[in-house]
Amino acid sequence: MKNLSGKVVLVTGGASGLGKATVERFAAEGARVVVADLNAEGAQAVAAQFGGQAVRMNVADPGSVEEAISCTVESFGRLDVLVNNAGIESARALIHEATLENWRKVIDVNLTGVFYCMKYALGQLLRQGDGGNIVNISSIAGMVAVSGLPPYVAAKAGVSNLTREAAIEYGPHGIRVNAVAPTAVYTPLLQRMAGDAKEPAAVMDGLKTLSPLHGLAEPEDIAAAVAFLASDDARFISGVTLPVDGGFTAQ
């Protein structure tokens, strides 16, 4: 990818799954990567594995987010790319059955947490005055309805629209903002979500037949799309939510 070498990249939720694969991809491109995660030990392990730096971050806590971004700037002098990957699963329930506790928890992490990270990262990018990139992880669940996951689909739809909003607000400053919308990706998060179903194995088998390409996406597939959007290869792309879904949303 063009012009990722030496860039300072902060990846939230970087200790596992999509986040870990994204850290690995940016490190392979020569970027200086900060692994941010609520799981401090996991973040340290991933940072040690790929030559990055770890910072504990709770995306649902604005103070924690601001501190993590400040630590990144203190260590590297700047921030070039933010990857908003941190997220949690939703308990399965129809809207009338959904608990207020689960609604608030999922929205707080999957949507409000993205807002907090964007807010403080954009402030830093504006102070630097030489552009930058944000890539948010949305979901095809934010593009089409998925029964039984009301807070999750609402949060991911919000992420995609917040991405568009930021793109038009900060494009004049040379800041590009995009999102990636994965289909089912074989990660611990997906396994936990499937595990909540009555027949987890049947759920996983069903997911594999959703897209025309069949099968599940791998974390590396998503990481490649994120790296592309953050690179100069995508220099004139902003405000898009890129599905990485095996053709699911084309149906």
N, C-alpha and C positions, 0 to 999 in steps of 0.2 A: 504494500500500500504506500502511496506517496506521502512523504513528509510526516511520518509518525515517530521516526527515530528522534530520541531526545525529548519528546513531548512529556509533560507531566499529566498523568491520567489518574483520576480518582474513581475507583469502582466500588459502589456500595453493594453490600451483600456479597462481598468478594471471597468469602471463606469456603463456599461450596457451590455446586450446581453450575448454573449459567454464569454466575459471578466469577467462579474459579476459572472456568474456561475462557472468560473474557480477559481476566488477568494474564493468563498464559498467552493468549493471542497478542495482546499489546506488548508483553515482555519480548515475545519473539520478533515483534516489529521494531524493537529497540527503544520502546518508550520507558519512561521511569514511572512505575506504577505504585499507587498507594492503595492498599487493600483495606477497605473500611467495612467493619462488621460488628454486630452486637456481640458475636462470639469472638472475644479478643484472642483466645488461644488458637482458634481456627484461622483467624486472620494472620497471626504471627507465623503459623506453619506454612500457609500459602505464600506469604511474603518471602519467607526463607527459601522456599522451593524455587521461586521464580525471580529472586533477586530484587524484590520490592521492599516497601516499607508498610508496616501495619499501623492502624489506628482504630481504636474502639469507637463505634458510632451507633447511636440509637436514632434512626431516622424519624421516629415519632416524637423526638425531643429536640426542639429548635436550638436549645443551648448546646446540646451534644453535636449537632450538625455544624453549627457555627464554629465550635472549637476544633472539630476535625478538619474543616477547610482551612482554618488558621494554622493548624499544625502542618498541613500540607505546604502552605505558602512559606512558613518558617523554615521548613526542611529544604525546599527546592526553589524558593524564591518566586514561585508563580504557580498558576494552574492553567492548563490548556484544554483538558477534556474532562467532563463529568459524565459518568455512566450511571444512571439511576436504575439499578438492578434489584435492590433489596425489596422483598415482598413476602407475604405470608399467604397461606391457603385460607379458604373460607369453609366453614362447616356447611354441609349440604342441608338445605331447607328451602321450601317454597316461601314466597314473600310473607304470607300470613303466618307461617311457622317460624320465621327467622327471629332470633333473639336480638334485642337491642345491643347487648354486650358484644356479640359477634359482629354486628353491623359496624359499630363504632371502632372496634379493634382493626378490622380489615380496612376501613376507610382511613383511619389514622395512619396506618403504615403504608398502604398501597397507593394512596392519593395524596393525603396531607403530607406524608413523608417526602414524596417527590416534590411537592411545592416547597417545603423547607429547603431541600437540597438545591433546587433551582434558584430560590431566592438568594441564598448566601453565595452560591457559585457565580450567579450573574453579577452580583455586586462586585465580586473580585475581578471578574473578566472586564467589567466596565472600568474599574480602577486601572487595570493594566493597559487598556486602550488599544489592544492589537488583535481583537477578535477572540475566537475560541469556539468550542463545540460542546453541545450537550446531546447525549443520546439516551432516551428514556426507554425502558422496557415496558411496553404495553402488552397486548394479547389479542388474539383473534376473538377472545371473549369480550373485548371492548368494541368489536366491530359487528358481531352477530349475537343473538340471544343464546344463552346457555342455561337451560332450566336448572334450578336448584342452587344457583350461586349468586343471589342478588347483590350482595355487597361487592363481590369480586368483579362482576361485569360492570357495575356502576363505577367502581374505582378505575378500572382499566379504560373505560370510555372517557372518563375524566382526564386520564393521563394523555390520551391521544389529542383531546381538544386543548388541553393546557400546552401541549407541544406546539400546536398550530398558533395559539395565542402568543407564546414566547417568540416564535419564529418571526411574526410580523412586528412585534414590539422591538426586538433586538437585532433584526437583520440589518438595519441602517448602521449598526455599530460593528458589523462584520462577524456577528455571532450567529452560527447556524444551530438550529434545534430540530432534531428529528426523533423518531421513535421506531422501534422494531416490534412487530406483533407476531410472536411465535404461536405456532400450533402446539399440540401436546409435545413436550420435550421430555426425554427420559432423564429425569432428575429426582432427587429425594423429595422435592416438593410435590411432583406429580404422583409419586408413589404414596405419599401421605394422603393426598386428595382422593386417589383411587381406593385407598385403604378404608376410607369412611363409608364406602358403598357396601351394600349387602353382599355383592359378589365381585371383589376386587379384580380377580383374574379376568372375568368377563368384561369388566370396564376397560381394562388395558387392551384386551383383544379388540374391543369395539373401537377404541381410539385409533388403532392401527389401520382401520378401514375407512376412516373419515375422509382422507384426502385422496385425490386421483393417483398420487405417487405411492400411497399405502406406506405403512410403517410409521415410526415415531422419529421426530427430529432429534438430533444429537446436540448437546450443548455447544459443540464446536461449530455447528451450522449457524447458530445464533451469534456466537462470538465473531464469526467472519463478517456477518452483516453489520454488526456494531462497528467493527474496525473500519469497514468500507465507509460507512456514513461519517466517521470521525476523521477520515483521511482527506487529502486534497483530491483524490479521485472523485470525491463527491462534492467538490467545491461549490457547485451551483445547485445543490439540493438542500432544501430547507423546508420545514413544515410538513414533512411527509410522515406517514406511519407505514412502514414497509412490512408487509406480511411475509413471514418465512413459514409457510404453511403447507407446502406440498401441493398447492393448487386448491386448497379447501375453499377459500373465499371466492374462487372463480366459478364455483358451481352454482 
